[in-house]
Amino acid sequence: MRSVRAVTAIILSIVPIAALAQGKGIRLWNLTSATMTGFQLSPAGQNSWGPNQTLNDKDKELDHDERLKLNGVEPGRYDAKVSYAGDRQCIVRDLDIKADAVISVADKDLKDCTK
C-alpha cells in the first residue's frame, strides 16, 4: 500500500512540472491600429512565407490589442508579412522570436506597405 501511495505522490509531483515545461508558446500581440487578416512568417531574408496564422483565431482575424498563439513556430529570426482588409500588406523585418514569448507588432514596425 505504501508503494502505491509513493508512486501516486511521485506522479502527482511530476505532472505540474511537465505542465510548466510546456509554457504558453509563442504569441502575437496586434498593436497596429487595424485588424490583421493575415500574419505569415519567413526565415529572415528568405521570402518563404509560412501559413496564415490568423486562420487559427476563432474569427480568422486578429483585432487591435488581441493576442494569438502562433502554431508551428520555432524560436529564431523572422520576417513577417502582415495583411489587412482591402489587400493592404506590409512587411516587418528581422523579428527576434524567443520561446514562450509575446511578440508585438505596431504601426511603426510596418515597412514596404502596398496600397
C-alpha positions in Angstrom: 0.0 0.0 0.0 2.9 2.4 0.8 4.4 1.8 -2.6 1.1 2.7 -4.3 1.0 6.0 -2.3 4.6 6.7 -3.1 4.1 6.1 -6.8 1.0 8.3 -6.8 2.8 11.1 -5.0 5.7 10.9 -7.5 3.2 11.1 -10.4 1.3 14.0 -8.9 4.6 15.9 -8.3 5.8 15.4 -11.9 2.5 16.5 -13.6 2.8 20.2 -12.5 6.4 20.3 -13.6 5.5 18.9 -17.0 2.7 21.4 -17.4 5.1 24.3 -16.6 7.7 23.0 -19.0 5.2 23.3 -21.9 4.9 27.0 -21.4 2.4 29.3 -23.2 4.0 29.1 -26.5 4.9 32.0 -28.8 2.1 34.6 -29.0 1.5 37.5 -31.3 0.1 40.8 -29.9 -1.5 43.1 -32.5 -0.7 46.6 -31.5 -1.4 48.0 -35.0 -4.3 50.3 -35.5 -6.2 47.9 -37.7 -7.5 44.3 -37.7 -5.0 41.8 -39.2 -6.4 39.4 -41.7 -3.1 37.7 -42.3 0.2 37.1 -40.5 2.8 34.9 -42.1 6.4 34.3 -41.1 9.5 33.6 -43.2 13.1 32.9 -42.0 14.7 36.4 -42.1 15.6 37.5 -45.7 14.2 34.4 -47.4 10.7 35.4 -48.6 9.5 31.8 -48.0 6.2 32.6 -46.2 4.5 30.0 -44.0 0.8 29.6 -43.3 -1.5 32.4 -42.4 -1.6 32.3 -38.6 -4.7 34.4 -38.2 -6.7 31.5 -39.5 -6.0 29.9 -36.1 -8.1 32.6 -34.4 -11.8 31.9 -33.7 -12.9 34.6 -36.1 -10.0 34.2 -38.5 -8.8 37.8 -37.8 -6.7 39.5 -35.2 -8.2 42.7 -33.8 -6.3 45.6 -32.4 -4.9 44.6 -28.9 -5.8 40.9 -29.4 -3.3 38.1 -28.9 -2.9 34.9 -30.8 -0.8 31.8 -30.1 1.4 31.0 -33.1 1.4 27.4 -34.2 4.5 25.6 -35.6 6.9 28.5 -35.0 10.3 27.8 -33.5 12.4 30.5 -31.9 14.6 32.4 -34.3 14.8 35.5 -36.6 11.9 36.0 -38.9 10.4 38.5 -41.3 6.6 38.8 -41.1 4.0 39.6 -43.8 1.0 41.4 -42.3 -2.2 41.6 -44.2 -5.2 43.8 -43.8 -8.6 44.2 -45.4 -8.5 45.7 -48.9 -5.4 43.8 -50.0 -3.0 46.0 -47.9 0.1 44.1 -47.0 3.2 45.2 -45.0 6.4 43.6 -44.0 8.0 43.5 -40.6 11.7 42.8 -40.8 14.0 40.8 -38.5 11.7 39.8 -35.7 13.7 38.1 -32.9 11.3 35.4 -31.7 12.1 33.7 -28.4 10.4 30.6 -26.9 7.3 31.3 -24.9 7.5 35.0 -25.6 4.9 37.5 -26.8 6.0 39.4 -30.0 4.2 42.6 -30.7 3.7 44.4 -34.0 2.8 48.1 -34.0 2.2 50.6 -36.8 5.8 51.9 -36.5 7.1 48.3 -37.3 5.3 48.1 -40.7 7.5 48.6 -43.7 7.1 48.2 -47.5 3.4 48.5 -47.4 1.2 48.1 -50.5 -2.0 50.0 -51.1 
